[in-house]
Amino acid sequence: MRVDWELRACARKGHVTYRPDEPELAARLTAVTPAGPSWRCLRCGDFVPGAPKLAGPAQDAPLLLRGRALRDATVLRLLAAERFVRALLMVLIGYAILRFRRSEGQVQQLFDRAVPAARPLADVLHLDLDHSPTIEHLRHLLHTEPNTLLLVACLLFGYAAVQIVEAVGLWLLKRWGEYFAVVATSAFLPLEIYELTERITVLRIGALVVNVAAVAYLIASKRLFGVRGGAAAFEAERHAESLLEVEDAAQVKHVSTDGQDAFPPDVRVRH
């Protein structure tokens, strides 16, 4: 079943109707419908009764995510959510180490309770806690000196901060967030490769493949680091698509035989 991403977005955020200053375009973007004068939504393409929400020159029409771009945004936000969860776990672990670093017995008890408690969430994220290199390293760290545990806690907080910055950038669909995600993910690839030299598991191979694919996808599709024309080509493509959207939407309007604007029979109307 095909998912109508545009309608899903309009259901959450509302329709975006726009009246261009250019009379010919404006005339083609409106229609007389059974519900009264309506304007075409620039995101989902439906005609929406009532006055347009926005107006201005056609070149200033809002840049809306549609089709593949909208699907990509959903993927990026899912990735951002995963980064938020990972950062939260690192903060909790770092706090536990910092709070109880001077009591090895308390840390061991907390660790023994925390791992089973985190198992349901790990199962949802497809994380194997029994063979997780992070969990294994933490088990060894429980018997280290307090100063070493303090350093480990600080490193965990730093890693969590990196994950939060990456998550915010991806969630807001910012270009700097995409750059940051590529750099941050790439920085940990050597560690993932090294872990494979110690022991090969399906989870480690899968994580490496996913991260490499994510880096390649972001670089190619978002034209990062000058690839495929870089930022200038990416912005030009987005701007051209916005202008084309106004023009393409204008083509669905037709004029009836009596010279009056008519409502196209194949166009949906949203109330």
N, C-alpha and C positions, 0 to 999 in steps of 0.2 A: 504494500500500500504506500502510495506516494505521500510524503509529509509536506504540507504546505507551510513552509517556514515563514513566509511573509504574513499569512493570516495569523499564525501563532504569535508573531511579534506584534502585530496590530492588536490582537486580543489583549496583550499585556500592556502595551504602551499607548494604544490608540492610533487611529488613522492619521495620516499626514497629507492634507490637501493643500494645494498651492495654486495661487492665481498669478501667472506670469504677467508682467507689465505689457508684453507684446500682445496686441489685440488678437492677432490670428491664432497664436498659441492658446491664449486664454479662451477663445471661442471654441477651440477644439477639445479643451480639457473639461468643459462643462457640458451637461446634458439635461434635458427636461425629462424627468422620470415620473412614475406614478406618485412618488413621495414628494415631488416638487423639484426645483432646481438642485442639481447635485454636482459635486466636483470629484474628480478621480483621485484616489489615494496613490501617492507616488511610490508607496512600498508594495501594497498588495494588488493594486490595479482596480479595486472595486470603486464604484461610484457611491459617494457618501452624501446624503441629503444635508442641505444647510450651506451656510457661507464657508468659504475656505478658511483654514486656520492661519495660513501664511500667504504672503504676497511679496512680489518684487521681481527684478529682472530674471529671465530664465537661467542665466549663467550663475545666479546666486541661489538656485534651487538647492534644498538640503541634500547632502550626500547620504543616502540611505543604504544600509546593507540589504542586499537582496540575493536570492538564489544561493550560489556557492559561497559568496562572501558571508552570508548570514549563517550558513552551516559551519563555516570556518570559525566564526565568532563563537558559536556554541561549543565547538571543540576546544578553543582556547580557554573559554571560561570553565570548562570541565577540568582542564589541566590546571588552571589557577586554583580551583577548589581543592584539587589533590595537593597542590603546593601549600595551601593554607593548613590542611590536615597534617601534612608532614611537619610544618613549622610548629604546630601546636604540640605534636608528640615530642619534638626535640626540646621545646621549652619545658615541658613537663619532666622529661628525663633530666635535663640540666638543673632544674630546680630541685629535683629529688637528690641529685648528687651534691649540690651546693648546700642543701639543708641538712643533710645527714652525713656529710663527708668525714666528720670526726668520729662517727660511730659506725664501725664496719658491720656490727651486728644489726643495727637498725636499717642500714642500707640493704643488707642482704634480705632482711624480712620484707622491706618495701619492694625490692626487685622481685621477690618470689610472689608477691601479691599483684604487682603491676602487670607482669607478663601474661598471666591467665586472664586478667581483666581486659587487656588490650586485644586478646585473641579474636573476639567477635568482629571488632573493627578491622583487624588485620585480614580476616577472612573476606570481608567485603572488598577490601583493596587488593586482594589476591597476594598478600604478603605471607611468606612462610617464616614464622617466628622461630621455628625449631632449627632452621638452617640459615637464619639471617646473620650476615657478617656483623651487623651493628650489635645485635644481641650477644653474639659470641664475644665481641670485643668488650662489651660492657661487663660480661661475667668475669673476664680477666682483670678489668679495672677495679672491681670491688675490693681487691686485696692490695691495691697500690697505696702509696703515701697520700695524706690529705692534700698536700700542695699539688700533687699530680692530678688528683680528682678536681681540684679547683681549676686547673688549666683545662681539663677535659670539659668541665661545665661551661667555661667561657667559650671554648671552641663550638660547643653545641649551640649556645646562644648566638654566636656569629653565624653558624650555618642556618639557624632558624631565621635570622634577620635577612639573609640572602634569599631564602625561600619566600619570605613575606614580600620583599621588594619585587621579586619575580611575579608572585601571585597578583599583586596590585597592578603591575604593568599589563599583565595578560588580561585580567578581569576588565580593566578600563579600555582594552584594545588599543593601547598606546604603542607607537612605533618603538620608543625607547624600551618598552617592556619586552618587545620581540627581540631586540638586540640583546638585552640583558639575559633573556631566557636562553638564547643561543650561546652566549659566552659562559653563563653559569653552568649550563648542562654540559657543554664541551669540556669545561675545566675538570669535571668529575669523570669523564670518560676514561682517562688513563687509570684511575683507581678501579673502575669497573673491569677494565681489561686485566689489570693486575690480579684482581680477585679471581678471575677465571683461570689464571695460571696456578692458583692455589687449589681450587676445586671447581669443576664444571657442574653447574646445576641448570635445570630448565628455567628457574626463576632468574638467575643471573644472566643467562643468554637472552631471555625475553626482555629484561630490563635494558640490556645493552642495545638490542635491536630497536626497541621503542625509542630510546633516547637518540640514537643515531638517525632514525627516521624522522623524529621531531625536528632535529637540527637541520637536516636536509630540506624538509618541507618548509620550515620558516625561511630559510635562506632563499630558496627558489621561488616560492609563492609570494613572499613579501618583498622580494628584490633587495635583500639586505646586502651590505658590504659591496655595493656597486653591481651586483649580479643582475643581468637582464635590464640594464639601464639605471639601476639604483633607485633612490628616493624620488628623483625627478620623474622617471618613467612611471613609478607607482602612483604618484599624485596625479600625473597627467591622465593615466588610465582611469582612476577614480572620477576625476572631473569630467572626462569625456563620457563616461557611463552615465553620469548624472544628467548631462545635456541630452544624451540619446534617450534617456528615460522620459524626459519631458516630451521629446519629439515623437517617440514611439507611442507613448500613451495618447498623444494627440491624434494618431492615425485611426483609433478605434471609433471616433465620432463620425457619424455620417449625417447627411442632410436629406430630409424626406422630400417627396415629390412636390409638396406644396410650399417648399422653401423654408419650413420651420424645422428647428432642431428636434431631432427625434432620439429617443432612448434606444440604443442598440439592444436587440433581443438577447444577445449572448453575453451581456455584461451584467454582473451581479450588483445588487444595490444593498448597502449596509445601512441599517437604521441606527 
